[in-house]
Amino acid sequence: MNNMNSRQIDLKDKIVLAPMAGITDRCFRTLCIEQGADYSVTEMVSAKALCYADRKTAVLAAVTKKEMPLAIQIFGSEPGIMARAAKMLSTGEYEGCLSECPPAAIDINMGCPVRKIVSNGEGSALLRDEQRIYEIVSAVREASAVPVTVKIRTGFDEAHKNAVSVALTAERAGADAICVHGRTRERMYSPGVDLDMIKRVKDAVSIPVIGNGDIYSPEDALRMKEYTGCDAVMIARGALGNPFLFRAVKCALNGEPYIEPSTEERIRTAIRHLKMMTDAYGEERGVREARKHISWYVKGVRGAPALRDRINRAESSAEISALLNDLIND
């Protein structure tokens, strides 16, 4: 499929929240949007599970208007199943749909390094089969009512760093944008990001490129944009317990002053995040899911290790809130 008729997706100078399994749920996405994220991507949604009418998957794929623009990320290895899921998600025509509106895009996961995903031939395993990549992207592109993006890594391992040819294949198949995580699957999440490969992809394709990897500060974001020429930057682990990073990066890109949030502001955001999660999931699950987020918020404060231990042993949102309020009062 020729990309001349590509559906436009505006990513110029955008700051994007990365998809992170078990982390970038609606609560966290909302907080990041409030703090300056221009665009976000959901946690991975199984194309096969959606096609089999799994209720939990339908909940995971729900889109709300206040989150837009938002892409739903799907994973799988069968072109037909991926296309069917893309059509369902882009139109909202599937059993259990809770979306208020269509997503801004369908994102195809070709970068997940987790063994369970890779052993099924999904995620970053697809980087080893460019013909399959072409078949999946072209099938999804034809079926989807919204733009299609692809998230990849620099290659499967250091001996096979084929991000440029993969990106060109995806573009030829009709992808409207591509995100490059600057590591191979082999390197998982180890420190160091390959800016050279992101730059090579940007130089090779005509569609927008999102750079991803090791953005923990405004300086990291500026370095990636200036070195690679990427259209947008994607923030992942740098936002954990720190949704304020999006505002900081935005100020840096615009040459505007930025005032770091006080410890009190950070802790009050953590308390609000906890409430959002218990409202969304109920008390028991909300507390269980929120513990990791709260532990990230308190990183660096005095007595953090002992506080994290108490948070992880807390059994109610009231108990965690009391611990955090004590921190503010101290």
MARMARMI-986959 format. One record per atom (N, C-alpha, C): y, z, x; atom name; residue in one letter. Coordinates in steps of 0.1 Angstrom, whole numbers, plus 5000, padded with zeros to 4 digits. Layout:
Y,Z,X,CA,A
...
# end
This chain:
4988,5000,5009,N,M
5000,5000,5000,CA,M
5012,5000,5009,C,M
5022,4991,5006,N,N
5034,4990,5014,CA,N
5043,5001,5010,C,N
5050,5008,5019,N,N
5058,5019,5016,CA,N
5073,5015,5013,C,N
5075,5002,5012,N,M
5089,4998,5008,CA,M
5093,5003,4995,C,M
5084,5005,4986,N,N
5087,5010,4972,CA,N
5085,5025,4971,C,N
5086,5032,4982,N,S
5084,5046,4982,CA,S
5094,5053,4973,C,S
5089,5063,4967,N,R
5097,5072,4959,CA,R
5104,5081,4968,C,R
5117,5082,4966,N,Q
5126,5090,4976,CA,Q
5124,5105,4974,C,Q
5123,5112,4985,N,I
5123,5126,4985,CA,I
5133,5131,4995,C,I
5143,5138,4991,N,D
5154,5142,4999,CA,D
5151,5154,5008,C,D
5148,5152,5021,N,L
5145,5163,5030,CA,L
5155,5164,5041,C,L
5166,5156,5041,N,K
5175,5156,5052,CA,K
5182,5170,5053,C,K
5180,5176,5065,N,D
5185,5189,5069,CA,D
5181,5200,5060,C,D
5169,5199,5054,N,K
5164,5209,5045,CA,K
5156,5219,5054,C,K
5156,5232,5048,N,I
5148,5243,5053,CA,I
5137,5246,5044,C,I
5124,5245,5048,N,V
5113,5245,5039,CA,V
5104,5257,5042,C,V
5100,5263,5031,N,L
5090,5274,5032,CA,L
5076,5268,5032,C,L
5068,5272,5043,N,A
5055,5266,5045,CA,A
5045,5272,5035,C,A
5034,5264,5032,N,P
5023,5269,5024,CA,P
5015,5279,5033,C,P
5013,5291,5028,N,M
5004,5301,5035,CA,M
4995,5308,5025,C,M
4982,5306,5026,N,A
4973,5311,5017,CA,A
4974,5326,5016,C,A
4974,5331,5003,N,G
4975,5345,5001,CA,G
4989,5351,5003,C,G
4999,5343,5006,N,I
5012,5348,5010,CA,I
5023,5341,5001,C,I
5023,5328,5001,N,T
5034,5321,4995,CA,T
5032,5319,4980,C,T
5030,5330,4973,N,D
5029,5330,4959,CA,D
5043,5329,4952,C,D
5043,5329,4939,N,R
5056,5327,4932,CA,R
5066,5338,4936,C,R
5062,5350,4937,N,C
5071,5361,4941,CA,C
5078,5358,4954,C,C
5070,5355,4964,N,F
5076,5353,4978,CA,F
5084,5340,4978,C,F
5080,5330,4971,N,R
5088,5318,4970,CA,R
5101,5320,4964,C,R
5102,5328,4953,N,T
5114,5331,4947,CA,T
5124,5338,4956,C,T
5119,5348,4963,N,L
5127,5356,4973,CA,L
5133,5346,4984,C,L
5124,5337,4989,N,C
5129,5328,4999,CA,C
5139,5318,4994,C,C
5137,5314,4982,N,I
5147,5305,4976,CA,I
5161,5312,4974,C,I
5160,5324,4970,N,E
5173,5332,4969,CA,E
5180,5334,4982,C,E
5172,5334,4993,N,Q
5178,5336,5006,CA,Q
5181,5323,5013,C,Q
5180,5311,5006,N,G
5184,5299,5012,CA,G
5174,5288,5015,C,G
5161,5291,5012,N,A
5151,5280,5013,CA,A
5155,5269,5004,C,A
5154,5256,5009,N,D
5158,5245,5001,CA,D
5146,5239,4993,C,D
5134,5242,4998,N,Y
5122,5235,4993,CA,Y
5110,5244,4997,C,Y
5100,5244,4989,N,S
5088,5252,4993,CA,S
5075,5245,4989,C,S
5064,5249,4994,N,V
5051,5243,4991,CA,V
5042,5255,4987,C,V
5034,5253,4977,N,T
5025,5263,4972,CA,T
5014,5266,4982,C,T
5007,5276,4979,N,E
4994,5279,4986,CA,E
4985,5267,4983,C,E
4974,5265,4991,N,M
4965,5255,4989,CA,M
4958,5256,4975,C,M
4957,5245,4969,N,V
4951,5244,4956,CA,V
4938,5235,4957,C,V
4927,5239,4954,N,S
4915,5231,4955,CA,S
4915,5220,4944,C,S
4915,5208,4949,N,A
4914,5196,4940,CA,A
4902,5197,4931,C,A
4890,5200,4937,N,K
4878,5201,4930,CA,K
4878,5212,4919,C,K
4883,5224,4923,N,A
4883,5235,4914,CA,A
4892,5231,4902,C,A
4903,5224,4904,N,L
4912,5221,4893,CA,L
4905,5211,4884,C,L
4898,5201,4890,N,C
4891,5191,4882,CA,C
4880,5198,4873,C,C
4875,5209,4878,N,Y
4864,5216,4871,CA,Y
4870,5227,4862,C,Y
4883,5226,4859,N,A
4890,5235,4850,CA,A
4889,5250,4853,C,A
4890,5253,4866,N,D
4890,5267,4870,CA,D
4903,5273,4866,C,D
4903,5284,4859,N,R
4915,5290,4853,CA,R
4924,5296,4865,C,R
4917,5302,4875,N,K
4925,5308,4885,CA,K
4933,5298,4893,C,K
4927,5286,4894,N,T
4934,5275,4901,CA,T
4946,5270,4893,C,T
4944,5270,4880,N,A
4955,5266,4872,CA,A
4967,5275,4873,C,A
4964,5288,4874,N,V
4975,5298,4876,CA,V
4981,5296,4890,C,V
4973,5293,4900,N,L
4979,5292,4914,CA,L
4988,5279,4914,C,L
4985,5269,4906,N,A
4993,5257,4906,CA,A
5005,5257,4897,C,A
5008,5268,4891,N,A
5019,5269,4881,CA,A
5033,5267,4888,C,A
5041,5259,4882,N,V
5055,5256,4887,CA,V
5065,5261,4877,C,V
5075,5268,4882,N,T
5086,5273,4873,CA,T
5099,5265,4877,C,T
5108,5263,4867,N,K
5120,5256,4870,CA,K
5128,5262,4881,C,K
5129,5276,4881,N,K
5137,5282,4891,CA,K
5133,5280,4905,C,K
5120,5276,4907,N,E
5115,5274,4920,CA,E
5117,5260,4926,C,E
5121,5251,4917,N,M
5123,5237,4921,CA,M
5134,5235,4931,C,M
5133,5226,4941,N,P
5122,5217,4943,CA,P
5110,5223,4950,C,P
5098,5221,4945,N,L
5086,5227,4949,CA,L
5075,5217,4950,C,L
5067,5217,4960,N,A
5055,5208,4961,CA,A
5043,5216,4959,C,A
5033,5210,4952,N,I
5020,5216,4951,CA,I
5011,5210,4961,C,I
5005,5219,4970,N,Q
4996,5214,4980,CA,Q
4981,5214,4975,C,Q
4975,5203,4977,N,I
4961,5202,4973,CA,I
4952,5199,4986,C,I
4940,5204,4985,N,F
4930,5201,4996,CA,F
4917,5196,4990,C,F
4910,5188,4998,N,G
4898,5182,4994,CA,G
4894,5171,5004,C,G
4883,5164,5002,N,S
4879,5153,5010,CA,S
4875,5141,5003,C,S
4874,5142,4990,N,E
4870,5130,4982,CA,E
4882,5123,4975,C,E
4884,5111,4979,N,P
4896,5104,4974,CA,P
4897,5104,4958,C,P
4886,5102,4951,N,G
4887,5102,4937,CA,G
4890,5115,4931,C,G
4885,5126,4936,N,I
4888,5139,4931,CA,I
4902,5143,4934,C,I
4907,5139,4947,N,M
4921,5142,4951,CA,M
4930,5135,4942,C,M
4927,5122,4938,N,A
4936,5114,4930,CA,A
4936,5120,4916,C,A
4925,5124,4911,N,R
4924,5130,4897,CA,R
4933,5143,4897,C,R
4931,5151,4907,N,A
4939,5164,4907,CA,A
4954,5161,4908,C,A
4958,5151,4916,N,A
4972,5147,4918,CA,A
4978,5143,4905,C,A
4970,5135,4897,N,K
4975,5130,4884,CA,K
4977,5142,4875,C,K
4967,5151,4874,N,M
4968,5162,4865,CA,M
4980,5171,4869,C,M
4982,5174,4881,N,L
4993,5183,4886,CA,L
5006,5176,4884,C,L
5007,5164,4886,N,S
5020,5157,4886,CA,S
5025,5154,4871,C,S
5016,5155,4862,N,T
5019,5153,4848,CA,T
5018,5166,4839,C,T
5011,5176,4845,N,G
5009,5188,4837,CA,G
4998,5187,4827,C,G
4990,5176,4827,N,E
4980,5173,4817,CA,E
4966,5178,4822,C,E
4964,5191,4821,N,Y
4951,5197,4825,CA,Y
4950,5210,4818,C,Y
4937,5214,4817,N,E
4934,5227,4809,CA,E
4940,5239,4817,C,E
4947,5247,4809,N,G
4952,5260,4815,CA,G
4965,5258,4822,C,G
4972,5246,4821,N,C
4984,5244,4827,CA,C
4995,5254,4823,C,C
5001,5261,4832,N,L
5012,5270,4829,CA,L
5025,5266,4835,C,L
5026,5254,4840,N,S
5038,5249,4846,CA,S
5049,5246,4835,C,S
5062,5249,4839,N,E
5073,5246,4831,CA,E
5079,5232,4833,C,E
5075,5226,4844,N,C
5080,5213,4847,CA,C
5071,5207,4858,C,C
5071,5193,4860,N,P
5063,5187,4871,CA,P
5068,5192,4885,C,P
5060,5192,4895,N,P
5064,5195,4908,CA,P
5073,5184,4914,C,P
5080,5187,4925,N,A
5088,5177,4931,CA,A
5079,5167,4939,C,A
5068,5172,4943,N,A
5059,5163,4951,CA,A
5045,5169,4951,C,A
5035,5161,4954,N,I
5021,5165,4957,CA,I
5020,5165,4972,C,I
5016,5176,4978,N,D
5014,5176,4993,CA,D
4999,5177,4996,C,D
4994,5168,5005,N,I
4980,5168,5009,CA,I
4978,5176,5021,C,I
4969,5186,5021,N,N
4966,5194,5033,CA,N
4956,5187,5042,C,N
4961,5184,5054,N,M
4952,5178,5064,CA,M
4954,5186,5077,C,M
4957,5199,5075,N,G
4960,5207,5087,CA,G
4953,5221,5087,C,G
4948,5225,5076,N,C
4942,5239,5076,CA,C
4931,5240,5086,C,C
4931,5250,5095,N,P
4922,5251,5106,CA,P
4910,5261,5103,C,P
4910,5267,5091,N,V
4900,5277,5087,CA,V
4886,5271,5087,C,V
4877,5278,5093,N,R
4863,5273,5095,CA,R
4857,5268,5082,C,R
4858,5277,5071,N,K
4852,5273,5058,CA,K
4857,5260,5053,C,K
4870,5257,5055,N,I
4876,5245,5050,CA,I
4871,5233,5058,C,I
4872,5235,5072,N,V
4868,5225,5081,CA,V
4854,5221,5080,C,V
4845,5231,5078,N,S
4831,5228,5077,CA,S
4827,5220,5064,C,S
4836,5220,5055,N,N
4834,5211,5043,CA,N
4841,5197,5044,C,N
4846,5194,5056,N,G
4852,5181,5059,CA,G
4866,5180,5053,C,G
4872,5192,5050,N,E
4886,5192,5044,CA,E
4896,5198,5055,C,E
4908,5198,5050,N,G
4919,5203,5060,CA,G
4920,5195,5072,C,G
4920,5202,5084,N,S
4922,5195,5096,CA,S
4910,5187,5101,C,S
4898,5189,5094,N,A
4887,5180,5097,CA,A
4890,5166,5094,C,A
4899,5163,5085,N,L
4902,5149,5081,CA,L
4909,5142,5093,C,L
4915,5149,5102,N,L
4922,5143,5114,CA,L
4912,5135,5122,C,L
4899,5137,5120,N,R
4889,5130,5128,CA,R
4884,5117,5121,C,R
4890,5114,5109,N,D
4885,5103,5101,CA,D
4898,5096,5095,C,D
4904,5087,5103,N,E
4916,5080,5098,CA,E
4913,5071,5086,C,E
4902,5065,5085,N,Q
4899,5057,5073,CA,Q
4898,5065,5061,C,Q
4893,5077,5062,N,R
4893,5086,5050,CA,R
4907,5091,5047,C,R
4915,5093,5057,N,I
4929,5096,5055,CA,I
4936,5085,5046,C,I
4934,5073,5050,N,Y
4940,5062,5043,CA,Y
4935,5062,5029,C,Y
4922,5064,5027,N,E
4917,5063,5013,CA,E
4922,5074,5004,C,E
4923,5086,5010,N,I
4928,5097,5002,CA,I
4943,5096,4999,C,I
4951,5092,5009,N,V
4966,5091,5006,CA,V
4968,5080,4996,C,V
4962,5068,4998,N,S
4964,5057,4989,CA,S
4960,5060,4975,C,S
4949,5067,4973,N,A
4944,5071,4960,CA,A
4953,5081,4953,C,A
4958,5091,4961,N,V
4967,5101,4956,CA,V
4980,5094,4952,C,V
4985,5086,4961,N,R
4998,5079,4959,CA,R
4997,5071,4946,C,R
4986,5064,4944,N,E
4985,5055,4932,CA,E
4985,5064,4919,C,E
4978,5076,4920,N,A
4976,5084,4908,CA,A
4988,5093,4905,C,A
4995,5097,4915,N,S
5006,5107,4913,CA,S
5018,5101,4906,C,S
5024,5109,4897,N,A
5037,5105,4891,CA,A
5049,5110,4899,C,A
5047,5117,4910,N,V
5058,5122,4918,CA,V
5055,5118,4933,C,V
5064,5120,4942,N,P
5062,5116,4956,CA,P
5050,5123,4962,C,P
5045,5118,4972,N,V
5033,5123,4979,CA,V
5036,5126,4994,C,V
5034,5138,4998,N,T
5036,5141,5012,CA,T
5023,5146,5019,C,T
5023,5146,5032,N,V
5011,5149,5039,CA,V
5014,5159,5050,C,V
5006,5170,5051,N,K
5008,5180,5062,CA,K
4996,5179,5072,C,K
5000,5176,5085,N,I
4989,5174,5095,CA,I
4992,5183,5107,C,I
4983,5183,5116,N,R
4985,5189,5129,CA,R
4986,5178,5140,C,R
4988,5182,5152,N,T
4989,5172,5163,CA,T
4976,5165,5166,C,T
4965,5171,5162,N,G
4952,5165,5164,CA,G
4941,5176,5161,C,G
4928,5172,5162,N,F
4918,5182,5160,CA,F
4916,5191,5172,C,F
4917,5185,5184,N,D
4917,5193,5196,CA,D
4925,5186,5207,C,D
4926,5193,5219,N,E
4935,5188,5229,CA,E
4931,5174,5234,C,E
4918,5170,5233,N,A
4913,5157,5237,CA,A
4915,5146,5227,C,A
4919,5150,5215,N,H
4921,5140,5204,CA,H
4934,5143,5197,C,H
4945,5142,5204,N,K
4958,5144,5198,CA,K
4963,5131,5192,C,K
4960,5128,5179,N,N
4962,5115,5173,CA,N
4972,5116,5162,C,N
4982,5125,5163,N,A
4991,5127,5152,CA,A
4999,5114,5149,C,A
5003,5107,5159,N,V
5011,5095,5157,CA,V
5003,5085,5149,C,V
4990,5082,5153,N,S
4983,5072,5145,CA,S
4979,5077,5131,C,S
4977,5090,5130,N,V
4975,5096,5117,CA,V
4987,5094,5108,C,V
4999,5097,5113,N,A
5011,5096,5106,CA,A
5014,5081,5102,C,A
5011,5072,5111,N,L
5013,5058,5107,CA,L
5003,5054,5096,C,L
4991,5059,5097,N,T
4981,5056,5087,CA,T
4985,5061,5073,C,T
4990,5074,5073,N,A
4995,5080,5061,CA,A
5007,5072,5055,C,A
5016,5068,5064,N,E
5027,5060,5059,CA,E
5023,5047,5053,C,E
5013,5040,5060,N,R
5008,5027,5055,CA,R
5001,5029,5042,C,R
4995,5040,5040,N,A
4988,5043,5027,CA,A
4998,5047,5016,C,A
5010,5049,5019,N,G
5020,5052,5009,CA,G
5026,5066,5009,C,G
5024,5074,5019,N,A
5030,5087,5020,CA,A
5045,5086,5020,C,A
5052,5095,5013,N,D
5066,5095,5012,CA,D
5073,5104,5022,C,D
5065,5113,5029,N,A
5070,5121,5039,CA,A
5058,5127,5046,C,A
5061,5132,5058,N,I
5050,5139,5066,CA,I
5055,5151,5073,C,I
5046,5161,5073,N,C
5049,5174,5080,CA,C
5040,5175,5092,C,C
5045,5178,5104,N,V
5037,5180,5115,CA,V
5037,5194,5121,C,V
5026,5201,5120,N,H
5025,5214,5126,CA,H
5022,5211,5141,C,H
5030,5216,5150,N,G
5029,5213,5164,CA,G
5018,5219,5172,C,G
5006,5220,5166,N,R
4994,5225,5173,CA,R
4982,5217,5168,C,R
4972,5217,5177,N,T
4959,5211,5173,CA,T
4951,5222,5165,C,T
4941,5217,5158,N,R
4933,5226,5151,CA,R
4926,5236,5160,C,R
4923,5232,5172,N,E
4916,5240,5182,CA,E
4925,5252,5186,C,E
4938,5250,5186,N,R
4947,5261,5190,CA,R
4951,5270,5179,C,R
4946,5267,5167,N,M
4949,5276,5155,CA,M
4963,5280,5154,C,M
4967,5292,5157,N,Y
4981,5297,5156,CA,Y
4985,5303,5169,C,Y
4979,5300,5180,N,S
4983,5305,5193,CA,S
4997,5301,5196,C,S
5004,5309,5204,N,P
5018,5307,5208,CA,P
5020,5293,5215,C,P
5032,5287,5212,N,G
5035,5274,5218,CA,G
5034,5263,5208,C,G
5044,5255,5207,N,V
5044,5244,5198,CA,V
5047,5231,5205,C,V
5040,5220,5202,N,D
5042,5208,5208,CA,D
5053,5200,5202,C,D
5066,5202,5207,N,L
5077,5195,5202,CA,L
5077,5180,5206,C,L
5071,5177,5217,N,D
5070,5163,5221,CA,D
5062,5155,5211,C,D
5051,5160,5206,N,M
5043,5153,5196,CA,M
5051,5151,5183,C,M
5058,5161,5179,N,I
5066,5160,5166,CA,I
5076,5149,5168,C,I
5082,5149,5180,N,K
5092,5138,5183,CA,K
5086,5124,5183,C,K
5074,5123,5189,N,R
5067,5110,5189,CA,R
5064,5105,5175,C,R
5060,5114,5166,N,V
5058,5111,5152,CA,V
5071,5106,5145,C,V
5081,5114,5148,N,K
5094,5110,5142,CA,K
5099,5096,5146,C,K
5097,5093,5159,N,D
5101,5080,5165,CA,D
5092,5069,5159,C,D
5080,5072,5155,N,A
5070,5062,5151,CA,A
5071,5058,5137,C,A
5075,5067,5128,N,V
5075,5064,5114,CA,V
5089,5062,5108,C,V
5089,5056,5096,N,S
5102,5054,5090,CA,S
5105,5064,5078,C,S
5094,5072,5074,N,I
5095,5082,5064,CA,I
5100,5095,5069,C,I
5106,5104,5061,N,P
5110,5117,5066,CA,P
5099,5125,5073,C,P
5103,5132,5083,N,V
5094,5141,5091,CA,V
5099,5155,5090,C,V
5089,5164,5087,N,I
5092,5179,5087,CA,I
5085,5185,5099,C,I
5093,5192,5108,N,G
5087,5199,5119,CA,G
5084,5213,5116,C,G
5072,5217,5121,N,N
5066,5230,5117,CA,N
5060,5237,5129,C,N
5063,5250,5131,N,G
5056,5257,5142,CA,G
5066,5266,5150,C,G
5063,5279,5151,N,D
5071,5288,5159,CA,D
5085,5289,5156,C,D
5089,5289,5144,N,I
5104,5291,5140,CA,I
5105,5305,5136,C,I
5110,5313,5145,N,Y
5112,5327,5142,CA,Y
5127,5331,5142,C,Y
5136,5322,5146,N,S
5150,5325,5147,CA,S
5158,5312,5145,C,S
5171,5313,5142,N,P
5179,5301,5140,CA,P
5179,5293,5153,C,P
5178,5299,5165,N,E
5177,5291,5177,CA,E
5165,5283,5178,C,E
5154,5288,5173,N,D
5141,5280,5173,CA,D
5143,5268,5164,C,D
5149,5270,5152,N,A
5151,5258,5143,CA,A
5160,5248,5149,C,A
5171,5252,5155,N,L
5181,5243,5161,CA,L
5174,5235,5172,C,L
5166,5242,5180,N,R
5159,5236,5192,CA,R
5150,5225,5186,C,R
5142,5228,5176,N,M
5133,5218,5171,CA,M
5140,5206,5165,C,M
5150,5208,5158,N,K
5158,5197,5152,CA,K
5164,5188,5163,C,K
5170,5194,5172,N,E
5178,5187,5183,CA,E
5168,5180,5192,C,E
5157,5186,5195,N,Y
5147,5179,5204,CA,Y
5139,5168,5198,C,Y
5135,5171,5185,N,T
5125,5161,5179,CA,T
5132,5151,5170,C,T
5144,5155,5165,N,G
5151,5146,5155,CA,G
5145,5147,5142,C,G
5137,5157,5139,N,C
5130,5158,5126,CA,C
5141,5160,5115,C,C
5137,5155,5103,N,D
5146,5156,5092,CA,D
5148,5170,5086,C,D
5137,5178,5086,N,A
5137,5191,5081,CA,A
5128,5200,5090,C,A
5130,5213,5088,N,V
5122,5223,5095,CA,V
5115,5231,5085,C,V
5103,5235,5089,N,M
5094,5243,5080,CA,M
5092,5257,5086,C,M
5094,5267,5079,N,I
5093,5281,5084,CA,I
5080,5287,5078,C,I
5072,5293,5086,N,A
5060,5299,5081,CA,A
5060,5314,5084,C,A
5053,5318,5095,N,R
5051,5332,5098,CA,R
5064,5339,5101,C,R
5074,5332,5105,N,G
5087,5338,5108,CA,G
5094,5344,5096,C,G
5089,5340,5084,N,A
5095,5345,5072,CA,A
5088,5357,5066,C,A
5077,5361,5073,N,L
5070,5373,5068,CA,L
5078,5386,5069,C,L
5081,5392,5058,N,G
5089,5404,5058,CA,G
5104,5400,5062,C,G
5107,5388,5062,N,N
5120,5383,5066,CA,N
5125,5371,5059,C,N
5125,5371,5046,N,P
5130,5359,5038,CA,P
5145,5356,5042,C,P
5152,5365,5048,N,F
5166,5364,5052,CA,F
5167,5353,5063,C,F
5156,5349,5069,N,L
5156,5339,5080,CA,L
5161,5326,5075,C,L
5159,5323,5062,N,F
5163,5310,5057,CA,F
5179,5309,5057,C,F
5185,5320,5053,N,R
5199,5320,5053,CA,R
5205,5319,5067,C,R
5199,5326,5076,N,A
5203,5326,5090,CA,A
5202,5312,5096,C,A
5191,5305,5093,N,V
5190,5291,5098,CA,V
5200,5282,5092,C,V
5202,5284,5079,N,K
5212,5275,5072,CA,K
5226,5277,5078,C,K
5230,5289,5080,N,C
5243,5292,5087,CA,C
5244,5285,5100,C,C
5233,5286,5108,N,A
5233,5280,5121,CA,A
5234,5265,5121,C,A
5227,5259,5111,N,L
5227,5244,5110,CA,L
5241,5240,5106,C,L
5248,5248,5098,N,N
5261,5244,5093,CA,N
5273,5250,5101,C,N
5269,5257,5112,N,G
5279,5262,5121,CA,G
5287,5273,5115,C,G
5281,5281,5106,N,E
5288,5291,5099,CA,E
5283,5305,5104,C,E
5292,5315,5103,N,P
5288,5329,5108,CA,P
5277,5335,5099,C,P
5269,5343,5104,N,Y
5258,5349,5097,CA,Y
5258,5364,5100,C,Y
5257,5372,5089,N,I
5257,5387,5091,CA,I
5243,5391,5088,C,I
5236,5398,5098,N,E
5223,5402,5096,CA,E
5222,5413,5085,C,E
5212,5413,5077,N,P
5210,5423,5067,CA,P
5208,5437,5073,C,P
5213,5447,5067,N,S
5211,5460,5072,CA,S
5197,5465,5069,C,S
5193,5476,5076,N,T
5179,5481,5073,CA,T
5178,5484,5058,C,T
5189,5490,5053,N,E
5188,5494,5038,CA,E
5186,5481,5030,C,E
5193,5470,5033,N,E
5191,5458,5025,CA,E
5177,5453,5026,C,E
5171,5453,5038,N,R
5158,5449,5040,CA,R
5148,5457,5032,C,R
5150,5470,5032,N,I
5141,5479,5025,CA,I
5142,5478,5010,C,I
5154,5476,5005,N,R
5156,5474,4991,CA,R
5150,5461,4986,C,R
5150,5451,4995,N,T
5143,5438,4992,CA,T
5128,5440,4991,C,T
5123,5449,5000,N,A
5109,5452,5000,CA,A
5105,5459,4987,C,A
5113,5468,4982,N,I
5111,5475,4970,CA,I
5111,5465,4958,C,I
5120,5456,4958,N,R
5121,5446,4948,CA,R
5109,5437,4948,C,R
5105,5433,4960,N,H
5093,5424,4962,CA,H
5080,5431,4956,C,H
5079,5444,4959,N,L
5068,5452,4953,CA,L
5068,5451,4938,C,L
5080,5453,4932,N,K
5081,5453,4917,CA,K
5077,5440,4912,C,K
5082,5429,4918,N,M
5079,5416,4914,CA,M
5064,5413,4913,C,M
5057,5419,4924,N,M
5043,5416,4925,CA,M
5035,5424,4914,C,M
5039,5437,4912,N,T
5032,5445,4902,CA,T
5035,5439,4888,C,T
5047,5434,4886,N,D
5050,5427,4873,CA,D
5042,5415,4871,C,D
5040,5407,4882,N,A
5032,5395,4881,CA,A
5017,5397,4880,C,A
5012,5407,4887,N,Y
4997,5408,4888,CA,Y
4992,5421,4882,C,Y
5000,5430,4877,N,G
4996,5443,4873,CA,G
4996,5453,4884,C,G
4995,5465,4881,N,E
4996,5476,4891,CA,E
4986,5475,4902,C,E
4973,5475,4899,N,E
4963,5476,4909,CA,E
4963,5464,4918,C,E
4963,5452,4913,N,R
4963,5440,4922,CA,R
4976,5439,4929,C,R
4987,5441,4921,N,G
5000,5440,4927,CA,G
5002,5449,4939,C,G
4998,5461,4939,N,V
4999,5470,4950,CA,V
4990,5465,4961,C,V
4978,5461,4958,N,R
4969,5456,4969,CA,R
4975,5444,4976,C,R
4980,5435,4968,N,E
4986,5422,4974,CA,E
4999,5425,4981,C,E
5007,5435,4977,N,A
5020,5438,4982,CA,A
5019,5445,4996,C,A
5009,5453,4998,N,R
5008,5461,5010,CA,R
5012,5454,5023,C,R
5006,5442,5025,N,K
5008,5434,5037,CA,K
5023,5430,5038,C,K
5029,5426,5027,N,H
5043,5422,5027,CA,H
5052,5434,5031,C,H
5049,5446,5025,N,I
5057,5458,5028,CA,I
5056,5462,5042,C,I
5044,5460,5048,N,S
5042,5464,5062,CA,S
5050,5455,5071,C,S
5052,5442,5067,N,W
5060,5433,5075,CA,W
5075,5436,5074,C,W
5079,5441,5062,N,Y
5093,5444,5060,CA,Y
5097,5456,5069,C,Y
5088,5466,5071,N,V
5092,5478,5079,CA,V
5090,5476,5094,C,V
5085,5464,5098,N,K
5083,5462,5112,CA,K
5096,5464,5120,C,K
5095,5472,5130,N,G
5107,5475,5139,CA,G
5115,5487,5135,C,G
5113,5493,5123,N,V
5120,5505,5120,CA,V
5113,5517,5127,C,V
5121,5528,5128,N,R
5116,5540,5135,CA,R
5104,5545,5127,C,R
5093,5548,5135,N,G
5081,5553,5129,CA,G
5073,5543,5121,C,G
5075,5531,5124,N,A
5068,5520,5116,CA,A
5053,5521,5116,C,A
5046,5524,5127,N,P
5032,5524,5127,CA,P
5026,5535,5117,C,P
5032,5547,5117,N,A
5027,5557,5108,CA,A
5031,5554,5094,C,A
5042,5547,5092,N,L
5047,5544,5078,CA,L
5037,5533,5073,C,L
5034,5523,5081,N,R
5024,5512,5077,CA,R
5011,5518,5073,C,R
5006,5528,5080,N,D
4994,5535,5077,CA,D
4994,5541,5063,C,D
5005,5548,5060,N,R
5007,5555,5047,CA,R
5008,5544,5036,C,R
5015,5533,5039,N,I
5016,5523,5029,CA,I
5003,5517,5026,C,I
4995,5514,5036,N,N
4982,5508,5034,CA,N
4972,5518,5027,C,N
4975,5531,5027,N,R
4966,5540,5020,CA,R
4972,5544,5006,C,R
4984,5540,5003,N,A
4990,5543,4990,CA,A
4982,5536,4979,C,A
4981,5543,4968,N,E
4973,5537,4957,CA,E
4982,5533,4945,C,E
4995,5536,4946,N,S
5004,5532,4934,CA,S
5017,5526,4940,C,S
5024,5518,4931,N,S
5037,5513,4935,CA,S
5047,5524,4936,C,S
5046,5535,4928,N,A
5055,5546,4928,CA,A
5054,5553,4942,C,A
5042,5554,4947,N,E
5040,5561,4960,CA,E
5047,5552,4971,C,E
5045,5539,4971,N,I
5051,5530,4981,CA,I
5066,5530,4980,C,I
5071,5530,4968,N,S
5085,5530,4965,CA,S
5092,5543,4971,C,S
5085,5554,4969,N,A
5090,5567,4974,CA,A
5090,5567,4989,C,A
5080,5561,4995,N,L
5080,5561,5010,CA,L
5092,5552,5015,C,L
5095,5541,5008,N,L
5106,5532,5012,CA,L
5119,5539,5009,C,L
5121,5545,4998,N,N
5133,5552,4995,CA,N
5136,5563,5005,C,N
5126,5570,5009,N,D
5127,5581,5019,CA,D
5133,5575,5032,C,D
5128,5562,5035,N,L
5133,5556,5047,CA,L
5148,5552,5046,C,L
5152,5548,5034,N,I
5166,5545,5032,CA,I
5174,5558,5033,C,I
5169,5569,5027,N,N
5177,5582,5028,CA,N
5178,5587,5042,C,N
5167,5585,5050,N,D
5168,5590,5064,CA,D
5177,5582,5072,C,D
# end
